[in-house]
Amino acid sequence: MRSLVIRRTCLAASATALALLVTACGGSSDDDGEKGGAGKTAQAEKSASAAPAAAKPLSAAELEKAALTQADVKSGKVTKVPAKDEVAQDKVTADKAACTPLAQLQLGSYLGKPAAVVKREWKGDPKKPAANASDEEKFLAGVDVPQVLVTLASYEDGGAEQVMKDLNAAVTSCAGGYTYSAAGEKTKSLKVTKTDAPQGGDEALAVTSTVDAEDGVKAPAKGVVVRKGATVAYFPAVNFAAAATGKDFAFPTEIVDAQLGKLK
């Protein structure tokens, strides 16, 4: 039985690959002449002055300063993600092009062409098994740990807003499921649903994907994406015990709160 659990867990680990969101203008008649033109010019100038300035994308150094650290969390461990452990964006594909943004999120990548990117991983503390626990129960307790890959990406020219549009559109288009792959390994997502999004950003999206794992197990994989100005924070999360058994797990919202609190 234990070997089956291990195989399921390894499959889920590779599947989710942690390393696992017009202004309308009226016309005027020709009889208005210069008066109409001046009026529209004044109105345009007023609107331009009232419009908020576009957020400036953070530099790589600024993202590093804003990235989650061990001192920012009350439990678990925060580590940097080596470049060799990152899932390359161009290696992530989906059978439906519209679903690629969701695949990129779930596999720990990012969308679009950010100006700068930094990554951190947070791993929660394992649970202690009961004194009379079986070998399988001890194993599951050891891997009953939420893990979150935190990616901060800054974008120019409205790229952050486009990321959220693409993700929201993907959830709508791919709610009934899709197949995605990375490095030749295919995984089937049976369904995608929106859940309660966190507060603290300009836009936010939370999703849960049900992954078709081994031996009929339907494993949950979760993701949160938050835009704050020109920065998008990605938070894909897995729990290997949940991946092995199909049981749900609680998304560690405290990690999102801690990271958003550092973003300006």
FIGU-815209 format. One line per field, with one value per residue: residue in three letters; chain; x, y, z of N, C-alpha, C in turn. Coordinates in Angstrom, 3 decimals, decimal comma. Example, Ala and Ser with C-alpha at 12.3 -4.5 7.8 and 13.67 -1.06 7.14 Angstrom:
BEGIN
residuo (ALA|SER)
cadena (A|A)
nc1 (13,190|12,850)
nc2 (-5,690|-2,250)
nc3 (7,800|7,080)
cac1 (12,300|13,670)
cac2 (-4,500|-1,060)
cac3 (7,800|7,140)
cc1 (13,200|12,900)
cc2 (-3,300|0,030)
cc3 (7,800|7,870)
REM end
This chain:
BEGIN
residuo (MET|ARG|SER|LEU|VAL|ILE|ARG|ARG|THR|CYS|LEU|ALA|ALA|SER|ALA|THR|ALA|LEU|ALA|LEU|LEU|VAL|THR|ALA|CYS|GLY|GLY|SER|SER|ASP|ASP|ASP|GLY|GLU|LYS|GLY|GLY|ALA|GLY|LYS|THR|ALA|GLN|ALA|GLU|LYS|SER|ALA|SER|ALA|ALA|PRO|ALA|ALA|ALA|LYS|PRO|LEU|SER|ALA|ALA|GLU|LEU|GLU|LYS|ALA|ALA|LEU|THR|GLN|ALA|ASP|VAL|LYS|SER|GLY|LYS|VAL|THR|LYS|VAL|PRO|ALA|LYS|ASP|GLU|VAL|ALA|GLN|ASP|LYS|VAL|THR|ALA|ASP|LYS|ALA|ALA|CYS|THR|PRO|LEU|ALA|GLN|LEU|GLN|LEU|GLY|SER|TYR|LEU|GLY|LYS|PRO|ALA|ALA|VAL|VAL|LYS|ARG|GLU|TRP|LYS|GLY|ASP|PRO|LYS|LYS|PRO|ALA|ALA|ASN|ALA|SER|ASP|GLU|GLU|LYS|PHE|LEU|ALA|GLY|VAL|ASP|VAL|PRO|GLN|VAL|LEU|VAL|THR|LEU|ALA|SER|TYR|GLU|ASP|GLY|GLY|ALA|GLU|GLN|VAL|MET|LYS|ASP|LEU|ASN|ALA|ALA|VAL|THR|SER|CYS|ALA|GLY|GLY|TYR|THR|TYR|SER|ALA|ALA|GLY|GLU|LYS|THR|LYS|SER|LEU|LYS|VAL|THR|LYS|THR|ASP|ALA|PRO|GLN|GLY|GLY|ASP|GLU|ALA|LEU|ALA|VAL|THR|SER|THR|VAL|ASP|ALA|GLU|ASP|GLY|VAL|LYS|ALA|PRO|ALA|LYS|GLY|VAL|VAL|VAL|ARG|LYS|GLY|ALA|THR|VAL|ALA|TYR|PHE|PRO|ALA|VAL|ASN|PHE|ALA|ALA|ALA|ALA|THR|GLY|LYS|ASP|PHE|ALA|PHE|PRO|THR|GLU|ILE|VAL|ASP|ALA|GLN|LEU|GLY|LYS|LEU|LYS)
cadena (A|A|A|A|A|A|A|A|A|A|A|A|A|A|A|A|A|A|A|A|A|A|A|A|A|A|A|A|A|A|A|A|A|A|A|A|A|A|A|A|A|A|A|A|A|A|A|A|A|A|A|A|A|A|A|A|A|A|A|A|A|A|A|A|A|A|A|A|A|A|A|A|A|A|A|A|A|A|A|A|A|A|A|A|A|A|A|A|A|A|A|A|A|A|A|A|A|A|A|A|A|A|A|A|A|A|A|A|A|A|A|A|A|A|A|A|A|A|A|A|A|A|A|A|A|A|A|A|A|A|A|A|A|A|A|A|A|A|A|A|A|A|A|A|A|A|A|A|A|A|A|A|A|A|A|A|A|A|A|A|A|A|A|A|A|A|A|A|A|A|A|A|A|A|A|A|A|A|A|A|A|A|A|A|A|A|A|A|A|A|A|A|A|A|A|A|A|A|A|A|A|A|A|A|A|A|A|A|A|A|A|A|A|A|A|A|A|A|A|A|A|A|A|A|A|A|A|A|A|A|A|A|A|A|A|A|A|A|A|A|A|A|A|A|A|A|A|A|A|A|A|A|A|A|A|A|A|A|A|A|A|A|A|A)
nc1 (0,829|1,956|3,821|2,125|1,019|3,322|3,935|1,705|2,070|4,512|3,767|1,859|3,498|5,194|3,258|2,075|4,295|5,704|8,184|4,928|-5,211|-13,350|-13,446|-16,162|-16,683|-18,589|-19,915|-19,869|-21,841|-21,220|-21,835|-20,902|-18,276|-15,258|-15,804|-16,867|-14,633|-12,758|-14,025|-14,017|-11,295|-10,572|-12,012|-10,769|-8,212|-8,789|-9,717|-7,423|-5,712|-7,033|-6,887|-5,326|-1,799|0,120|1,261|4,629|6,848|8,433|11,930|14,377|15,953|14,287|12,157|13,433|13,899|11,312|10,498|9,352|10,589|12,226|11,770|9,319|7,297|5,345|5,512|6,830|9,143|11,088|12,596|14,979|14,452|16,356|17,613|17,841|15,833|13,515|10,501|10,572|8,995|8,360|8,224|5,866|2,783|-0,586|-3,492|-5,538|-5,243|-6,235|-6,117|-3,537|-2,521|-3,496|-2,158|0,464|0,388|-0,197|2,028|4,028|5,163|5,064|3,067|3,036|5,477|7,453|9,176|10,905|11,668|11,268|11,649|10,359|10,112|7,782|7,436|5,324|5,108|5,526|2,991|2,628|2,500|0,022|0,603|0,118|0,139|-0,020|2,433|1,784|0,143|1,979|3,713|2,006|1,436|3,900|4,114|2,002|1,864|1,517|2,661|3,986|4,755|6,122|5,940|7,069|6,393|7,117|5,631|5,614|3,819|1,006|1,036|0,626|-2,091|-3,081|-2,310|-4,073|-6,484|-6,152|-5,944|-8,432|-10,088|-9,198|-10,047|-12,782|-12,984|-11,850|-13,100|-14,311|-12,222|-8,921|-5,909|-2,510|1,047|4,523|7,904|7,439|5,734|2,430|-0,585|-3,877|-6,363|-9,371|-11,411|-11,908|-12,299|-13,413|-12,515|-12,783|-11,259|-8,290|-7,930|-6,377|-5,061|-5,048|-6,369|-7,557|-7,412|-8,542|-8,147|-9,134|-7,934|-8,883|-7,083|-6,436|-5,177|-3,261|-4,765|-7,475|-7,596|-8,574|-7,029|-6,540|-5,326|-4,117|-4,327|-3,415|-3,604|-2,481|-2,757|-0,913|-0,650|1,800|2,805|2,592|1,681|2,188|0,818|0,934|-0,143|0,382|-0,324|1,174|0,138|-2,573|-2,556|-1,944|-4,083|-6,429|-7,895|-9,093|-7,270|-6,310|-5,725|-2,805|-3,413|-2,106|0,406|0,050|-0,986|1,236|3,123|1,862|1,737|4,264|4,557|4,652)
nc2 (-1,204|1,195|1,678|2,289|4,707|6,271|6,256|7,586|10,064|10,944|11,122|13,147|15,208|15,624|16,288|18,697|20,187|21,926|22,789|23,459|35,792|52,092|54,720|56,665|59,055|61,927|63,477|66,612|69,087|70,524|73,200|74,023|74,766|76,451|76,658|74,199|72,563|73,611|73,080|70,293|69,854|70,968|69,290|66,846|67,379|67,713|65,178|63,689|64,691|63,814|61,080|58,191|57,816|55,466|52,517|52,130|49,631|47,360|46,996|44,331|44,347|45,691|43,925|41,771|42,864|43,073|40,480|37,495|36,594|34,586|35,829|36,959|35,132|33,025|30,352|27,305|27,128|29,335|29,528|30,363|29,944|28,085|28,870|26,642|25,006|26,079|26,057|26,282|28,786|28,399|25,683|24,785|23,583|23,338|21,409|22,944|26,122|28,345|27,536|27,550|29,684|28,858|26,434|27,355|28,791|26,702|25,094|26,556|28,603|31,712|34,318|36,002|38,600|39,462|42,269|41,846|39,156|37,294|34,471|32,498|29,801|28,448|26,207|24,394|23,299|19,869|17,533|15,834|12,353|10,171|8,384|5,642|5,235|3,781|2,557|3,651|5,800|7,301|7,991|9,545|11,618|12,820|13,953|15,614|18,462|21,806|23,457|26,273|27,993|31,014|33,586|36,629|38,996|41,709|44,056|45,886|48,506|47,854|45,123|43,601|43,889|42,592|39,979|39,207|39,389|37,362|35,086|35,030|34,677|32,183|30,524|30,580|29,470|26,959|25,562|23,075|21,306|20,273|19,312|19,365|19,864|19,416|19,266|16,915|15,375|14,532|15,814|15,599|17,900|17,797|19,550|23,067|25,494|28,651|30,142|31,761|34,845|36,499|39,527|42,803|43,545|45,014|43,506|40,144|36,563|33,309|29,851|26,396|23,397|20,216|17,406|14,612|11,964|9,007|5,693|6,437|8,526|11,770|14,605|17,618|20,791|23,997|27,568|30,981|34,262|37,552|40,916|43,806|46,981|47,276|44,815|41,296|38,722|35,360|32,378|29,278|26,238|23,140|20,043|17,215|14,982|15,332|15,154|12,488|11,154|12,405|13,989|17,187|20,253|22,996|26,169|28,019|30,931|32,840|33,157|34,497|36,895|37,802|38,199|40,088|42,228|43,269|44,315|47,258)
nc3 (0,000|0,765|-1,246|-3,331|-2,491|-2,503|-5,242|-6,247|-5,046|-6,130|-8,793|-8,663|-7,816|-10,013|-11,841|-11,007|-10,623|-8,731|-8,586|-8,274|-12,927|-21,434|-22,640|-23,719|-26,258|-27,019|-29,983|-31,750|-33,438|-36,692|-36,454|-34,020|-34,170|-33,314|-30,655|-29,886|-30,368|-28,601|-26,233|-26,155|-26,111|-23,641|-21,985|-22,501|-21,547|-18,876|-18,214|-18,679|-16,735|-14,516|-14,671|-13,282|-12,961|-14,845|-13,288|-12,310|-13,371|-11,143|-10,531|-10,909|-8,627|-6,861|-6,715|-5,503|-3,006|-2,127|-2,001|-0,361|2,866|5,409|7,828|7,478|7,822|10,016|10,332|8,878|6,067|4,145|1,012|-1,575|-5,087|-7,183|-10,459|-12,085|-11,253|-12,126|-14,068|-17,432|-19,334|-22,054|-22,204|-21,323|-22,258|-23,589|-24,478|-25,388|-26,565|-25,196|-22,596|-21,765|-20,056|-17,504|-17,196|-17,106|-14,727|-12,861|-13,106|-12,041|-13,508|-15,328|-16,834|-20,036|-20,824|-18,574|-17,038|-14,988|-12,718|-9,708|-7,535|-4,876|-2,526|-0,301|2,325|4,369|7,845|8,688|9,775|12,928|13,274|14,766|17,839|17,603|14,890|11,611|9,192|6,716|7,491|8,915|6,877|5,233|7,002|7,098|4,582|4,481|3,901|3,094|0,166|-1,420|-4,334|-4,816|-7,032|-8,165|-10,549|-12,594|-14,847|-17,940|-19,699|-19,322|-19,100|-16,768|-16,188|-18,438|-17,984|-15,908|-17,278|-19,180|-17,568|-16,239|-18,449|-19,242|-17,149|-17,543|-20,135|-19,776|-17,787|-17,887|-18,030|-19,211|-20,950|-20,055|-20,417|-19,544|-20,221|-21,597|-20,035|-19,591|-18,180|-16,934|-16,329|-14,731|-14,052|-13,504|-11,074|-9,802|-6,708|-3,460|-3,722|-2,505|-0,508|-0,759|-3,061|-6,397|-8,290|-8,163|-8,256|-7,570|-7,865|-8,107|-9,258|-10,389|-10,568|-12,626|-11,249|-10,426|-10,529|-10,322|-8,534|-7,718|-7,592|-5,731|-6,830|-6,264|-6,865|-6,606|-7,822|-7,810|-8,659|-8,134|-8,745|-11,193|-10,801|-10,680|-8,550|-8,212|-6,896|-6,895|-5,389|-3,666|-1,967|-0,982|0,341|-0,006|-2,755|-3,049|-1,892|-2,662|-1,014|0,137|0,743|2,821|1,497|2,149|3,185|4,663|3,625|1,235|2,261|3,728|1,693|-0,015|1,689|1,545|-0,918|-2,819)
cac1 (0,000|2,806|4,412|1,099|0,954|4,526|3,807|0,718|2,656|5,505|3,050|1,274|4,590|5,625|2,139|1,869|5,613|6,076|9,619|3,298|-6,341|-13,503|-14,115|-16,916|-16,690|-19,690|-19,532|-20,550|-22,224|-20,312|-22,197|-20,224|-17,041|-14,139|-16,295|-16,944|-13,293|-12,114|-14,667|-13,541|-9,896|-10,538|-12,514|-9,735|-7,131|-9,267|-9,754|-6,049|-5,141|-7,703|-6,568|-4,160|-0,608|0,387|2,222|5,965|7,244|9,549|13,147|14,744|16,429|13,130|11,409|14,193|13,661|9,919|10,219|9,124|11,754|11,889|11,285|7,954|6,332|5,313|5,761|7,350|10,471|11,163|13,876|15,075|14,323|17,443|17,167|17,783|14,598|12,352|9,876|10,667|7,689|8,111|8,101|4,516|1,799|-1,915|-4,175|-6,334|-4,392|-6,830|-5,851|-2,114|-2,269|-3,731|-1,071|1,650|0,203|-0,117|3,368|4,987|5,768|4,400|2,466|3,525|6,896|7,746|10,430|11,763|11,023|11,960|10,877|10,603|9,249|7,447|6,990|4,802|5,654|4,810|2,208|3,126|1,529|-0,415|1,551|-0,166|-0,081|0,571|3,493|1,165|-0,306|3,178|4,188|1,099|1,622|5,151|3,968|0,809|2,498|1,248|3,827|3,606|5,812|5,774|6,622|6,758|6,769|6,705|5,326|5,491|2,787|-0,255|1,199|0,067|-3,539|-3,353|-2,177|-5,312|-7,518|-5,913|-6,247|-9,877|-10,653|-8,841|-10,920|-14,082|-12,874|-11,315|-13,768|-14,625|-11,015|-7,974|-4,684|-1,313|2,279|5,810|8,998|6,938|4,807|1,080|-1,474|-5,237|-7,159|-10,756|-12,240|-11,293|-13,328|-12,990|-12,801|-12,716|-9,979|-7,832|-7,964|-5,060|-4,470|-5,941|-7,155|-7,150|-8,091|-8,190|-8,712|-8,796|-7,985|-8,968|-6,165|-6,629|-3,942|-3,210|-5,733|-8,758|-7,514|-8,800|-6,224|-6,694|-4,175|-4,700|-3,520|-3,897|-2,844|-2,880|-2,062|-0,794|0,040|2,376|3,387|1,691|2,191|1,615|0,927|0,431|0,058|0,030|-0,097|1,408|-0,788|-3,836|-2,349|-1,925|-5,354|-7,567|-8,556|-8,860|-6,373|-6,540|-4,696|-2,194|-3,642|-1,186|1,569|-0,381|-1,076|2,578|3,791|1,218|2,071|5,579|4,528|4,223)
cac2 (0,000|2,376|1,953|2,930|6,094|6,949|6,457|8,652|11,330|11,335|11,529|14,462|16,182|15,974|16,867|20,087|20,801|23,081|22,641|23,305|36,186|52,864|56,003|57,034|60,502|62,401|64,381|67,907|69,437|71,474|74,559|74,381|75,440|76,467|76,491|72,771|72,005|74,041|72,374|68,911|69,872|71,196|68,080|65,821|67,723|67,462|63,726|63,203|65,046|63,052|59,664|57,807|57,490|54,039|52,071|51,853|48,268|47,233|46,405|43,058|44,636|46,051|42,692|41,005|43,495|42,827|39,045|36,878|36,092|33,769|36,705|37,396|34,060|32,521|28,914|26,821|27,547|30,077|29,352|30,862|28,900|28,174|28,965|25,303|24,355|26,759|25,479|27,262|29,177|27,822|24,235|24,505|23,615|22,809|20,961|24,096|27,305|29,239|27,009|27,663|30,489|28,058|25,470|28,090|29,059|25,493|24,521|27,433|29,558|33,012|34,670|37,195|38,904|40,394|43,016|41,238|38,045|36,626|33,329|31,920|28,672|28,280|24,860|24,370|22,319|18,592|17,156|14,675|11,244|9,649|7,441|4,290|5,328|2,761|3,083|4,508|7,025|8,078|8,558|10,606|12,752|13,470|14,729|16,453|19,772|22,711|24,086|27,367|28,636|32,435|34,264|38,045|39,420|43,077|44,191|47,210|48,772|47,165|43,668|42,982|43,827|41,583|38,678|38,911|39,149|36,058|34,039|34,966|34,092|30,766|29,821|30,443|28,569|25,642|25,060|21,660|20,501|20,371|18,538|20,190|19,089|20,090|18,310|15,656|14,697|15,059|15,743|16,003|18,614|17,411|20,743|24,240|26,334|29,828|30,152|33,106|35,509|37,291|40,979|43,408|43,883|45,700|42,424|38,856|35,383|32,062|28,708|25,033|22,445|18,811|16,709|13,178|11,299|7,568|4,806|7,074|9,609|13,124|15,384|19,073|21,681|25,331|28,695|32,349|35,278|38,888|42,050|45,014|47,889|46,609|43,545|40,160|37,705|34,041|31,485|27,914|25,472|21,726|19,287|15,887|14,017|15,533|14,644|11,037|10,597|13,098|14,835|18,615|20,877|24,433|27,028|28,836|32,340|33,709|33,412|35,548|38,125|38,254|38,699|41,309|43,293|43,813|44,916|48,665)
cac3 (0,000|0,863|-2,555|-4,134|-2,037|-2,978|-6,680|-6,451|-4,627|-7,119|-9,993|-8,411|-7,733|-11,362|-12,578|-10,631|-10,841|-7,918|-8,695|-8,543|-12,751|-22,720|-22,470|-24,919|-26,491|-27,843|-31,049|-31,790|-34,803|-37,338|-36,059|-32,775|-34,567|-32,394|-29,289|-29,613|-30,320|-27,358|-25,129|-26,121|-25,698|-22,201|-21,332|-22,623|-20,635|-17,526|-18,022|-18,617|-15,440|-13,471|-14,808|-12,488|-13,738|-14,947|-12,281|-12,814|-13,025|-10,214|-11,084|-10,294|-7,271|-6,046|-6,472|-4,504|-1,705|-1,755|-1,952|0,944|3,601|6,573|8,902|7,178|8,070|11,380|10,311|7,624|5,638|2,886|0,321|-2,940|-6,100|-8,164|-11,849|-12,681|-10,804|-12,687|-15,252|-18,511|-19,854|-23,377|-22,090|-20,840|-23,343|-23,282|-25,686|-25,818|-26,398|-24,202|-21,252|-21,456|-18,854|-16,302|-17,103|-16,664|-13,303|-12,056|-13,189|-11,387|-14,421|-15,307|-18,111|-20,707|-20,866|-17,480|-17,056|-13,966|-12,011|-8,607|-7,049|-3,559|-2,186|1,109|2,667|5,723|8,781|8,621|10,948|13,665|13,245|16,062|18,427|17,123|13,448|10,752|8,338|5,707|8,154|9,225|5,615|4,810|7,911|6,730|3,341|4,613|4,053|1,975|-0,441|-2,305|-5,105|-4,913|-8,135|-8,354|-11,896|-12,900|-16,266|-18,538|-20,715|-19,101|-19,136|-15,564|-16,384|-19,466|-17,319|-15,203|-18,292|-19,794|-16,598|-16,051|-19,661|-19,250|-16,208|-18,209|-21,284|-19,426|-16,584|-18,067|-18,052|-20,324|-20,737|-20,188|-20,305|-19,381|-20,373|-22,128|-19,119|-19,739|-17,027|-17,275|-15,335|-14,978|-13,972|-12,878|-10,464|-9,052|-5,276|-2,887|-3,966|-1,361|-0,552|-0,627|-4,351|-7,334|-8,876|-7,618|-8,758|-6,887|-8,582|-7,725|-10,369|-9,996|-11,459|-12,771|-10,830|-10,678|-9,891|-10,079|-7,547|-8,239|-6,651|-5,834|-6,962|-6,097|-7,286|-6,376|-8,554|-7,375|-9,274|-7,325|-9,650|-12,359|-10,347|-10,496|-7,633|-8,487|-5,747|-7,057|-4,150|-3,621|-0,740|-1,544|0,941|-0,722|-4,099|-3,001|-1,429|-3,254|-0,018|-0,035|1,702|2,970|0,925|3,209|2,846|5,395|2,781|0,331|3,045|4,068|0,501|-0,483|2,618|1,209|-2,250|-2,846)
cc1 (0,865|3,416|3,417|0,993|2,143|4,422|2,821|1,321|3,667|4,848|2,474|2,348|5,046|4,521|1,964|3,155|5,800|7,543|9,768|2,701|-6,069|-14,249|-14,834|-16,953|-17,846|-19,190|-20,245|-20,879|-21,226|-20,596|-21,464|-18,912|-15,962|-14,584|-16,351|-15,570|-12,598|-12,697|-14,160|-12,089|-9,771|-10,981|-11,462|-8,587|-7,523|-9,268|-8,358|-5,425|-5,758|-7,344|-5,329|-2,990|-0,384|1,464|3,553|6,366|8,453|10,730|13,421|15,203|15,267|12,262|12,116|13,950|12,262|9,603|10,132|10,437|11,290|11,296|9,837|6,891|6,449|5,595|6,320|8,713|10,405|12,548|13,820|14,972|15,451|16,903|17,008|16,494|13,346|11,808|9,864|9,292|7,378|8,012|6,708|3,534|0,472|-2,592|-5,098|-5,507|-4,912|-6,511|-4,387|-1,832|-2,473|-2,619|0,197|1,567|0,456|1,279|4,440|5,712|5,044|3,877|3,171|5,037|7,233|9,093|11,424|10,966|11,896|11,047|11,332|9,701|9,029|6,919|6,557|5,455|4,851|4,052|2,825|2,083|1,149|0,563|1,366|-0,393|0,607|1,672|2,927|0,736|0,886|3,716|3,325|1,228|2,873|5,049|2,703|1,251|2,118|2,547|3,362|4,840|5,373|6,613|6,141|7,275|6,247|6,598|5,263|4,255|1,514|-0,164|0,591|-1,444|-3,910|-3,243|-3,478|-6,452|-7,377|-6,265|-7,751|-10,571|-10,383|-9,731|-12,289|-14,030|-12,550|-11,951|-14,055|-13,419|-10,169|-6,769|-3,483|-0,075|3,476|6,880|8,484|5,966|3,430|0,261|-2,847|-5,893|-8,623|-11,704|-11,477|-12,408|-12,702|-13,371|-12,655|-11,327|-9,586|-7,996|-6,531|-4,373|-5,461|-6,869|-6,663|-8,005|-7,609|-8,892|-8,290|-8,974|-8,062|-8,193|-6,444|-5,305|-4,054|-4,324|-7,025|-8,745|-7,689|-8,182|-6,415|-5,348|-4,735|-3,754|-4,206|-3,000|-3,386|-2,068|-2,077|0,037|0,515|3,034|2,302|2,379|1,441|1,854|0,318|0,774|-0,357|0,254|0,021|0,544|-2,143|-3,734|-2,393|-3,288|-6,577|-8,313|-8,180|-7,837|-6,623|-5,386|-4,141|-2,279|-2,684|0,054|1,253|-0,408|0,316|3,296|3,170|1,540|3,411|5,619|3,988|3,444)
cc2 (1,257|2,721|2,643|4,403|6,883|7,240|7,578|10,003|11,827|11,808|12,923|15,537|16,606|16,669|18,337|20,890|22,088|23,420|21,814|24,002|37,386|54,197|56,389|58,555|60,876|63,361|65,706|68,224|70,421|72,905|74,993|75,089|75,328|76,240|75,018|72,161|72,366|73,293|70,950|68,855|70,045|69,949|66,982|66,081|67,434|65,969|63,161|63,492|64,246|61,584|59,323|57,449|55,991|53,657|51,736|50,437|48,256|46,578|45,067|43,268|44,967|44,825|41,825|41,552|43,193|41,350|38,531|36,383|35,270|34,609|37,126|36,359|33,549|31,026|28,524|27,394|28,219|29,886|30,013|29,684|29,053|28,192|27,595|24,567|25,003|26,002|26,540|27,517|28,495|26,305|23,812|24,636|23,038|22,405|22,030|25,344|28,235|28,802|27,132|28,547|29,709|27,034|26,149|28,415|27,808|24,892|25,460|28,381|30,899|33,299|35,873|37,340|39,924|41,084|42,434|40,175|37,592|35,515|32,909|30,699|28,648|26,867|24,841|23,298|21,019|18,305|15,940|13,567|10,825|8,583|6,033|4,249|4,194|3,395|4,034|5,839|7,920|8,756|9,730|11,839|13,539|14,325|15,585|17,881|20,655|23,327|25,123|27,892|30,074|33,075|35,700|38,453|40,825|43,238|45,654|47,277|47,954|45,657|42,961|42,844|42,747|40,174|38,283|38,632|37,748|34,918|33,908|34,340|32,595|29,959|29,583|29,402|27,130|25,041|23,566|20,754|20,705|19,505|19,446|19,331|20,003|19,018|16,936|14,905|15,342|14,840|16,246|16,696|18,369|18,598|21,849|25,117|27,532|29,666|31,577|33,703|36,354|38,781|41,511|43,747|44,652|44,715|41,118|37,740|34,175|30,913|27,399|24,140|21,036|18,005|15,212|12,486|9,797|6,825|5,509|8,189|10,953|14,095|16,882|19,779|23,096|26,426|30,015|33,285|36,641|39,929|43,225|45,998|47,140|45,285|42,494|39,150|36,402|33,121|30,111|27,090|24,026|21,197|17,837|14,805|14,115|14,991|13,121|10,440|11,211|13,977|16,296|19,098|22,366|25,213|27,923|30,333|33,289|34,032|34,512|36,887|38,681|38,841|40,002|42,497|43,957|44,490|46,344|48,934)
cc3 (0,000|-0,484|-3,468|-3,771|-2,559|-4,469|-6,982|-6,133|-5,647|-8,403|-9,815|-8,374|-9,117|-12,136|-12,260|-10,709|-10,051|-8,118|-7,607|-8,228|-14,212|-22,466|-23,758|-25,045|-27,384|-28,897|-30,917|-33,228|-35,382|-36,912|-34,796|-33,044|-33,520|-30,971|-28,926|-29,485|-29,032|-26,175|-25,000|-25,675|-24,194|-21,449|-21,371|-21,663|-19,194|-17,229|-17,875|-17,269|-14,319|-13,508|-13,995|-13,388|-13,731|-13,939|-12,935|-12,418|-12,097|-10,914|-10,395|-8,851|-6,336|-5,748|-5,426|-3,103|-1,193|-1,562|-0,519|1,553|4,782|7,696|8,698|7,526|9,502|11,466|8,962|7,286|4,276|2,282|-1,054|-3,901|-7,110|-9,586|-12,489|-12,304|-11,377|-13,901|-16,335|-19,113|-21,177|-23,363|-21,628|-21,994|-22,857|-24,576|-26,252|-25,532|-25,315|-22,778|-20,845|-20,241|-17,553|-16,097|-16,601|-15,179|-12,485|-12,029|-12,660|-12,308|-14,285|-16,700|-18,720|-20,693|-19,784|-17,636|-16,064|-13,212|-10,849|-8,090|-5,651|-3,390|-0,683|1,317|4,125|6,580|8,710|9,914|11,627|13,625|14,651|16,542|17,874|15,606|12,702|9,910|7,287|6,308|8,507|7,966|5,183|5,701|7,528|5,483|3,345|4,902|2,863|1,480|-1,451|-3,017|-5,348|-6,021|-8,209|-9,723|-12,148|-14,414|-16,689|-19,426|-20,548|-19,125|-17,938|-15,675|-17,406|-18,893|-16,635|-16,173|-18,879|-18,836|-16,367|-17,256|-19,712|-18,308|-16,829|-19,324|-20,884|-18,180|-16,670|-18,171|-19,295|-19,986|-20,953|-19,997|-20,114|-19,429|-20,791|-21,248|-19,210|-18,474|-17,436|-16,091|-15,668|-14,932|-13,264|-12,334|-9,759|-7,587|-4,762|-3,057|-2,755|-1,579|-0,524|-1,928|-5,207|-8,045|-8,280|-8,185|-7,968|-7,596|-7,927|-8,941|-9,795|-11,020|-11,452|-12,466|-11,112|-9,940|-9,494|-9,066|-8,252|-7,245|-6,835|-5,985|-6,997|-6,558|-6,993|-7,175|-8,148|-8,127|-8,317|-8,141|-10,878|-12,000|-10,196|-9,593|-7,891|-7,289|-6,055|-5,817|-4,317|-2,212|-1,189|-0,907|0,258|-2,141|-4,135|-2,682|-2,092|-2,279|-0,236|0,994|1,709|2,351|2,035|2,894|3,558|4,562|1,775|1,069|3,346|2,851|0,000|0,418|2,319|-0,145|-2,188|-4,112)
REM end
